[in-house]
Amino acid sequence: MATATAGTFTLFYTPVHDFVHKVLVAAHEAGLWGRLDFVPIYPRREGYGLGAINPLAKVPTLALDTGKVLYGSQTICEFFDSFNTTSPLFPAVGDARWDAITRLCLADITFDLAIKVGYEPQEAHPRADVVEWNWPKVIRALDTMEADAGRLTTFDIGQAATLHALSYLHWHVSDKELMAPVPPRFDWRVGRPKLTAWWDRVVERPSVQSHFKKPYVGDTSAENAQRKIAEVVKRQKRSGLR
Ligand SMILES: N[C@@H](CCC(=O)N[C@@H](CS)C(=O)NCC(=O)O)C(=O)O
């Protein structure tokens, strides 16, 4: 059951639409797209600090009209999904629920590992063991997704996260020369026909097409980010949250 029924939701996120964002998918699937106020944040750039409203200063971060702030992409997805009365992405009970949440974890950690292996060569002192340790996990995760893909009929949060992870892997890893054992021009589709067929089907969902590969249009300035953060702080003061 949703805790807020009216108003807009301020979503602080990085609007790089070269990959699928599962929080955007969850919002769209829940019918909330028109109620989102998108605020671009680039965590590594000067002037975009989210620390005033999220101690971890990470994206995504979601602020409600009351000033209440939610963070952690899984938290935000589940919050959006609490408004989804037609086909929730978090099944309520039973095997379907645990399968969806396990799939979510598999995909989210694969996404984290893709970030790690993609950025390691840019570190001041790149460590071969970091990539050697983590790359086999990525391969096993992809093979698990392949084994899972043939069984998928409905759409759930784990699949939204799988779209997120695979699209990120493609964008961040496929066209680069990284460190061994990551092969050059790695393509997750090769040898994974069921996962490929599943991707080709679900990528057409309106919730994915809402943003994937479409440029972000809007104010991306640090001034806008700081103004929106200040508004959240003001709402929190009004609501007695600070
Ligand atoms: N587990 C968190 C991870 C969020 C996260 O690490 N976001 C990155 C961008 S993908 C970030 O904000 N990095 C900036 C920082 O760590 O300061 C989630 O799923 O929300």
The ligand as an ORCA input file, in Angstrom:
! r2SCAN-3c Opt
* xyz 0 1
  N      23.426      0.422     -3.973
  C      23.150      1.800     -4.357
  C      24.327      2.293     -5.154
  C      24.183      3.704     -5.650
  C      25.477      4.219     -6.230
  O      26.582      3.766     -5.884
  N      25.369      5.198     -7.108
  C      26.547      5.767     -7.707
  C      26.279      6.055     -9.159
  S      25.883      4.573    -10.024
  C      26.879      7.060     -7.009
  O      26.008      7.805     -6.595
  N      28.184      7.331     -6.828
  C      28.638      8.537     -6.208
  C      29.309      8.308     -4.903
  O      29.483      7.147     -4.492
  O      29.685      9.299     -4.280
  C      21.856      1.857     -5.161
  O      21.515      0.861     -5.817
  O      21.179      2.889     -5.105
*
